[in-house]
Amino acid sequence: MKFLIVGLGNPGPEYEATRHNIGFMVLDRLSAQGGHDFKSDRFGHTCEFKHKGRTLFLLKPNTYMNLSGKALRFHQQDQKIPMENILVVTDDLALPFGKQRLRGKGSAGGHNGLKNIEQLLGSDGYARLRMGVGSNFSKGAQVDYVLSPFAKEETGDLPAVLDKAVNTILSFALQGLERTMNQFN
């Protein structure tokens, strides 16, 4: 059984430690825990490994956030992965920092990366793990906020937040969506 795990973010060192790139951070943490490396691939960086009989294909699109669907659709078709085995990891302003929410489908909620994925897949029926980055910004400063690094007080908690997300992803692959939602939401 094969799973496509897509972490959303923007390529380049200027975005590396920003809130918008928490999807990349989660996948980096997951691959590092297993001693696996990403390689440059079409429309992004990929990493493939086995975990307890499951194959996880990790993707960090290099298409920038707003065009993430192009990379996801290409690799979904190339790897022949069914919709129910896709999980997208993304930032979420509506959740406080450190909280996460796993859902089997749903709206894009104003997130341009998710909007593009839904447009190109023609469906919102894929799982998404929303990672809370908080909403401590003034009106009109949303873009600056998500493209800024985490606050110092958040940085200390970030490893535990990333580890919880990694465990959620592994559970999704091993136990399925419903059991994982019950355990980690």
C-alpha positions as a printed NumPy array, in Angstrom:
array([[  0.   ,   0.   ,   0.   ],
       [  1.422,   3.365,  -1.072],
       [  0.728,   6.832,   0.345],
       [  1.436,  10.291,  -1.044],
       [  2.272,  12.716,   1.76 ],
       [  2.538,  16.308,   0.522],
       [  3.972,  19.067,   2.677],
       [  3.026,  22.529,   1.487],
       [  5.486,  25.387,   1.501],
       [  7.585,  27.656,  -0.67 ],
       [ 11.033,  26.714,  -2.006],
       [ 14.102,  28.766,  -1.212],
       [ 16.117,  29.712,   1.86 ],
       [ 14.154,  32.931,   2.433],
       [ 11.035,  30.852,   3.233],
       [ 12.724,  27.954,   5.014],
       [ 11.797,  28.703,   8.647],
       [  8.513,  30.53 ,   8.049],
       [  5.066,  29.585,   9.314],
       [  3.876,  28.979,   5.743],
       [  6.514,  26.244,   5.407],
       [  5.441,  24.105,   8.338],
       [  4.381,  21.408,   5.83 ],
       [  7.974,  21.199,   4.572],
       [  9.239,  21.15 ,   8.179],
       [  7.012,  18.186,   9.063],
       [  8.209,  16.179,   6.051],
       [ 11.843,  17.051,   6.785],
       [ 11.334,  15.789,  10.338],
       [  9.674,  12.581,   9.105],
       [ 12.418,  11.795,   6.588],
       [ 15.215,  12.636,   9.042],
       [ 13.803,  10.33 ,  11.733],
       [ 14.113,   7.43 ,   9.33 ],
       [ 17.474,   8.519,   7.946],
       [ 16.034,   9.181,   4.491],
       [ 17.027,  12.013,   2.156],
       [ 15.035,  14.057,  -0.316],
       [ 16.123,  14.171,  -3.926],
       [ 15.364,  16.707,  -6.6  ],
       [ 12.505,  15.467,  -8.757],
       [  9.948,  16.799, -11.187],
       [  7.956,  19.669,  -9.62 ],
       [  9.63 ,  19.245,  -6.234],
       [ 11.739,  17.204,  -3.876],
       [ 10.737,  13.642,  -3.099],
       [ 11.641,  10.917,  -0.669],
       [ 10.317,   7.357,  -0.685],
       [ 10.658,   4.759,   2.049],
       [  8.897,   1.82 ,   3.65 ],
       [  7.428,   1.854,   7.144],
       [  5.931,  -1.343,   8.573],
       [  4.84 ,  -2.635,   5.175],
       [  3.586,   0.701,   3.872],
       [  5.363,   2.81 ,   1.26 ],
       [  5.413,   6.53 ,   1.953],
       [  6.149,   8.849,  -0.945],
       [  6.909,  12.318,   0.445],
       [  6.631,  15.406,  -1.753],
       [  7.706,  18.986,  -1.118],
       [  6.501,  20.897,  -4.209],
       [  8.84 ,  23.497,  -5.699],
       [  5.956,  25.138,  -7.57 ],
       [  5.338,  27.652,  -4.762],
       [  2.332,  27.398,  -2.506],
       [ -0.279,  28.739,  -4.929],
       [  0.523,  26.094,  -7.567],
       [  0.946,  23.07 ,  -5.269],
       [ -1.749,  21.137,  -7.127],
       [  0.425,  20.796, -10.212],
       [  3.085,  18.857,  -8.314],
       [  0.58 ,  16.808,  -6.324],
       [ -1.418,  15.779,  -9.394],
       [  1.708,  14.828, -11.351],
       [  3.088,  12.59 ,  -8.595],
       [ -0.305,  11.114,  -7.734],
       [ -0.719,  10.004, -11.341],
       [  2.929,   8.977, -11.744],
       [  2.895,   6.874,  -8.556],
       [ -0.682,   5.636,  -9.148],
       [ -1.827,   6.6  ,  -5.666],
       [ -5.571,   6.619,  -4.96 ],
       [ -7.201,   9.761,  -3.536],
       [ -7.861,   8.081,  -0.168],
       [ -4.088,   7.57 ,   0.273],
       [ -3.192,  11.252,  -0.114],
       [ -2.43 ,  13.431,   2.897],
       [ -1.606,  17.136,   2.569],
       [  0.183,  18.877,   5.465],
       [ -0.381,  22.625,   5.588],
       [ -0.381,  25.688,   7.825],
       [ -3.633,  26.986,   9.299],
       [ -4.188,  30.475,  10.713],
       [ -7.492,  29.459,  12.333],
       [ -5.76 ,  27.07 ,  14.731],
       [ -3.568,  28.203,  17.621],
       [  0.125,  27.435,  17.366],
       [  0.792,  23.821,  18.301],
       [ -2.699,  22.503,  17.564],
       [ -3.376,  20.242,  14.618],
       [ -6.515,  18.985,  12.933],
       [ -6.79 ,  15.994,  10.61 ],
       [ -9.767,  15.814,   8.247],
       [-10.704,  13.491,   5.413],
       [-12.045,  16.273,   3.209],
       [-13.232,  19.848,   3.445],
       [-12.976,  23.331,   2.103],
       [ -9.779,  25.152,   1.288],
       [-10.659,  27.68 ,   3.989],
       [ -9.062,  30.52 ,   2.038],
       [ -5.736,  28.677,   1.692],
       [ -4.427,  29.229,  -1.836],
       [ -2.383,  26.018,  -1.885],
       [ -5.436,  23.93 ,  -1.011],
       [ -7.565,  25.873,  -3.523],
       [ -5.137,  24.973,  -6.3  ],
       [ -5.027,  21.32 ,  -5.254],
       [ -8.825,  21.084,  -5.251],
       [ -9.034,  22.799,  -8.623],
       [ -6.537,  20.439, -10.279],
       [ -7.804,  17.262,  -8.586],
       [-11.419,  18.26 ,  -9.186],
       [-12.244,  17.269,  -5.626],
       [-11.84 ,  18.207,  -1.982],
       [-11.949,  14.516,  -1.023],
       [ -8.361,  14.133,   0.139],
       [ -7.066,  14.106,   3.719],
       [ -5.38 ,  17.175,   5.112],
       [ -3.432,  17.74 ,   8.29 ],
       [ -3.81 ,  21.379,   9.252],
       [ -1.021,  22.661,  11.477],
       [ -1.887,  25.639,  13.664],
       [  0.407,  28.633,  13.262],
       [ -1.754,  31.076,  15.218],
       [ -3.204,  34.381,  14.121],
       [ -1.225,  36.963,  16.03 ],
       [ -1.253,  39.613,  13.314],
       [ -3.032,  42.884,  12.717],
       [ -5.67 ,  43.341,  10.041],
       [ -4.164,  43.183,   6.554],
       [ -0.882,  41.681,   7.738],
       [ -1.734,  38.019,   7.097],
       [  0.791,  37.546,   4.285],
       [  3.633,  39.083,   6.287],
       [  2.688,  36.908,   9.258],
       [  2.727,  33.558,   7.43 ],
       [  5.941,  34.487,   5.628],
       [  7.699,  35.343,   8.901],
       [  9.589,  32.956,  11.186],
       [  8.045,  31.52 ,  14.317],
       [  8.359,  33.622,  17.47 ],
       [ 11.143,  32.715,  19.913],
       [  8.677,  31.305,  22.438],
       [  7.192,  29.079,  19.691],
       [ 10.559,  27.858,  18.407],
       [ 11.228,  25.924,  21.622],
       [  7.93 ,  24.044,  21.249],
       [  8.316,  23.411,  17.517],
       [ 10.151,  20.037,  17.767],
       [  7.309,  18.526,  19.827],
       [  4.728,  19.95 ,  17.402],
       [  6.585,  18.436,  14.44 ],
       [  6.966,  15.078,  16.222],
       [  3.212,  14.906,  16.873],
       [  2.566,  15.577,  13.176],
       [  5.037,  12.832,  12.196],
       [  3.231,  10.373,  14.479],
       [ -0.089,  11.44 ,  12.965],
       [  1.198,  10.765,   9.442],
       [  2.551,   7.338,  10.367],
       [ -0.746,   6.474,  12.057],
       [ -2.664,   7.614,   8.958],
       [ -0.633,   5.167,   6.857],
       [ -0.892,   2.299,   9.341],
       [ -4.315,   2.674,  10.97 ],
       [ -6.306,   4.764,   8.521],
       [ -8.012,   8.123,   8.698],
       [-10.796,   7.495,  11.233],
       [ -8.656,   5.855,  13.918],
       [ -5.954,   8.483,  13.462],
       [ -8.475,  11.317,  13.767],
       [ -9.803,   9.783,  17.002],
       [ -6.307,   9.455,  18.404],
       [ -4.663,  12.733,  17.348],
       [ -7.383,  15.384,  16.94 ]])
